[in-house]
Amino acid sequence: MLTLFCLPYAGASAMGYARWRRSAPAWLDIRPLELPGRGSRASEPLATDLVDLAAQLARELRGETWRPYALFGHSMGSLLAFELACALRAQGLPPPQALLVSGGAAPGMRDYLRFRNPMSDEQLLAELGALQGTPDEALQDPELMRLALPVLRADFLLCGRYRFQPTAPLQCPLHVLAGSQDKACEAQLLAWRKLAAVGFSLKLFDGGHFFIQSQERAVLAHLAECLAPHAPAPATRPDSHFFAKV
């Protein structure tokens, strides 16, 4: 069994990966990580520093790194997954078998300025609408947005105040996933290559920023293909028959 720890995108909770747990092959254990301030950790304060949050998560995962694992993150989660890999290394813990990042340019290539200051509710709603990852009925639900917007605002600030610090390449393969109609250009995606010392791949999927929703089955199949070589025997090959209908 190989464990895949999944980091959420801005405003999301661990529930964002709930469908994946039902659809992944039997040898892949999908483990969504809940961040402070949402879901089962709603009573905890929202994080204000992404690097500190990564270090906290690394400490929480200390006992989980003895068996094979990998990291995945989408959008904000891709930054957090990368910093988590760095924090695990800094704490002397076993590295992931692979780092998979989705929906975003390399850390040193992102424009964080637009998220540096708190956004109004109207700005947040406009941003959600433009990203096309939230159903219209959810956007038009005042009570739901009352609960969701503070988390989204804090997460945007988390990204806006993050500053990439150059570091030694990670000693694990790095796989990049992106939507062909998303904002990040090829050069911004290929810049992830500099952060991995032992393997790199880039895979484009049809769609925009939330291609992981519209292309869920293809995304899961690709994750399995990337991770199968690192899975403990006897599961060494992805098999489409392992996937449940989604």
C-alpha positions in Angstrom: 0.0 0.0 0.0 1.2 3.5 -0.9 -0.2 6.5 0.9 -0.9 9.6 -1.0 -1.3 12.6 1.2 -3.4 15.3 -0.5 -3.3 19.0 0.2 -6.4 21.1 -0.6 -6.7 24.1 -2.8 -7.7 27.5 -1.3 -11.0 27.5 0.5 -11.3 23.7 0.5 -11.3 21.1 3.1 -10.2 17.5 3.1 -13.7 16.6 1.7 -12.5 17.9 -1.6 -10.8 14.6 -2.2 -13.5 12.3 -0.8 -14.5 11.0 -4.2 -10.9 10.0 -4.9 -10.9 7.7 -1.9 -13.7 5.7 -3.5 -12.2 5.7 -7.0 -8.4 5.0 -6.5 -6.9 1.6 -7.1 -6.7 -0.8 -4.2 -3.0 -0.3 -3.7 -3.2 3.5 -3.3 -4.4 4.9 0.0 -5.8 8.4 -0.5 -5.3 10.4 2.6 -6.6 14.0 2.4 -5.0 16.3 5.0 -7.2 18.6 6.9 -5.8 22.1 7.5 -6.5 24.2 10.6 -9.7 26.2 10.6 -11.9 23.9 8.5 -13.7 20.6 8.6 -12.7 18.5 11.6 -10.2 21.2 12.6 -12.7 24.1 12.4 -12.0 25.1 16.1 -8.3 25.8 15.3 -7.2 29.2 14.0 -6.6 29.6 10.3 -2.9 29.6 9.3 -1.2 32.8 8.5 2.2 31.6 7.2 2.5 28.9 4.6 6.0 27.8 5.5 5.1 27.5 9.2 2.0 25.6 8.3 4.1 23.1 6.3 6.4 22.7 9.2 3.4 22.0 11.5 2.0 19.4 9.1 5.5 17.7 8.9 5.5 17.3 12.6 2.0 15.9 12.6 3.0 13.4 9.9 6.2 12.3 11.7 4.8 8.9 12.6 3.3 8.4 9.1 6.5 8.6 7.1 7.9 5.1 8.1 5.9 3.5 5.2 5.9 4.5 1.5 4.1 7.7 0.8 3.8 10.5 -1.7 2.4 14.1 -1.7 -0.2 15.7 -3.9 -1.5 19.3 -3.9 -3.6 21.4 -6.2 -3.3 25.2 -6.7 -2.5 26.5 -3.2 -2.0 22.8 -2.2 0.8 22.5 -4.7 2.8 25.2 -2.9 2.0 23.6 0.4 2.9 20.1 -0.8 6.3 21.4 -2.0 7.0 23.2 1.3 5.8 20.1 3.2 8.4 18.0 1.3 11.0 20.6 2.2 9.9 20.6 5.9 10.0 16.8 6.1 13.6 17.0 4.8 14.5 19.7 7.3 13.1 17.6 10.1 15.2 14.6 9.1 12.2 12.5 8.1 12.1 10.0 5.2 11.3 11.7 1.9 8.2 11.1 -0.2 8.4 8.6 -3.0 7.1 11.3 -5.3 5.8 14.9 -5.3 2.8 15.6 -7.5 1.8 19.2 -8.0 -1.2 20.4 -9.9 -2.8 23.6 -11.1 -0.1 26.2 -10.7 3.2 27.6 -11.8 6.5 26.8 -9.9 6.8 28.6 -6.6 9.4 31.1 -7.9 7.3 31.9 -11.0 4.0 32.9 -9.4 2.4 36.4 -9.1 1.5 36.7 -5.5 0.9 40.5 -5.4 -2.8 40.3 -6.2 -3.4 38.2 -3.1 -1.2 40.2 -0.7 -4.1 42.2 0.8 -7.4 41.0 2.1 -10.1 40.7 -0.6 -13.7 41.9 -0.1 -16.6 39.4 -0.3 -17.4 40.8 -3.8 -13.9 40.2 -5.0 -13.8 36.7 -3.6 -17.1 35.8 -5.2 -15.8 37.2 -8.5 -12.6 35.1 -8.2 -14.6 32.0 -7.4 -16.8 32.6 -10.5 -13.8 33.1 -12.7 -12.1 29.9 -11.6 -15.3 27.9 -12.4 -14.7 25.4 -9.7 -17.7 26.3 -7.5 -21.3 25.5 -8.6 -23.5 28.5 -9.2 -26.0 27.4 -6.6 -23.3 27.4 -4.0 -22.2 30.9 -5.0 -25.7 32.1 -4.6 -26.2 30.5 -1.2 -25.6 33.4 1.4 -25.3 31.0 4.4 -22.8 28.8 2.6 -20.7 31.7 1.4 -20.8 33.2 4.9 -19.0 30.1 6.2 -16.7 29.7 3.1 -15.5 33.2 2.4 -13.4 33.7 5.6 -11.5 30.5 4.9 -11.0 31.5 1.2 -9.8 35.0 2.2 -7.3 33.6 4.7 -6.0 31.1 2.1 -5.5 33.8 -0.5 -3.6 35.8 2.1 -1.5 32.7 2.9 -0.5 32.5 -0.8 -0.1 36.3 -1.2 2.3 36.6 1.7 4.3 33.5 0.7 7.8 34.1 -0.7 9.7 31.3 -2.3 13.2 30.7 -0.9 15.6 28.8 -3.2 16.5 25.4 -1.9 18.4 22.3 -2.9 16.4 20.1 -5.3 14.2 17.4 -3.7 15.5 13.8 -3.9 12.3 12.5 -5.3 10.5 12.6 -8.7 8.3 15.6 -9.3 5.2 15.3 -11.5 3.3 18.4 -12.7 -0.3 18.3 -13.8 -2.0 21.4 -15.4 -5.1 22.4 -17.3 -4.4 23.3 -20.9 -6.7 26.4 -20.6 -5.3 27.5 -17.2 -3.3 30.7 -16.7 0.2 29.2 -16.1 2.3 29.1 -19.3 4.6 26.3 -20.3 7.7 28.1 -19.0 6.1 28.6 -15.6 5.2 24.9 -15.4 8.6 23.6 -16.6 10.3 25.7 -13.9 9.2 23.0 -11.4 11.9 20.9 -13.0 14.6 22.8 -11.2 13.2 21.6 -7.8 13.6 17.9 -8.5 16.9 16.1 -8.7 15.7 12.6 -9.7 12.9 12.8 -12.3 10.4 15.1 -13.8 7.2 15.0 -15.9 4.6 17.4 -17.1 1.1 16.4 -18.1 -1.5 18.7 -19.6 -5.3 17.9 -19.3 -8.1 19.5 -21.3 -9.7 22.2 -19.1 -9.1 25.2 -17.0 -8.0 25.6 -13.4 -10.3 22.9 -12.0 -9.5 20.2 -14.6 -9.0 17.9 -11.6 -12.9 17.9 -11.4 -13.8 17.9 -15.0 -11.1 15.3 -15.9 -11.2 13.4 -12.6 -11.0 9.9 -14.0 -8.0 10.8 -16.3 -6.3 12.6 -13.4 -6.6 9.6 -11.2 -5.3 7.3 -13.9 -2.3 9.5 -14.4 -1.6 9.6 -10.7 -1.7 5.8 -10.6 0.7 5.7 -13.5 3.2 8.0 -11.8 3.0 6.2 -8.5 2.8 2.6 -9.5 6.6 2.2 -9.8 6.8 3.3 -6.1 4.1 1.0 -4.8 5.1 -2.0 -2.7 4.9 -5.3 -4.5 2.8 -6.9 -5.9 1.0 -3.7 -7.2 3.5 -2.4 -9.8 1.2 -1.5 -12.7 -1.9 0.8 -12.9 -4.9 -1.1 -14.1 -8.0 0.7 -15.4 -10.1 -2.1 -13.9 -9.2 -0.9 -10.4 -11.1 2.3 -10.9 -14.7 2.6 -9.8 -17.1 4.6 -11.9 -17.2 8.3 -10.9 
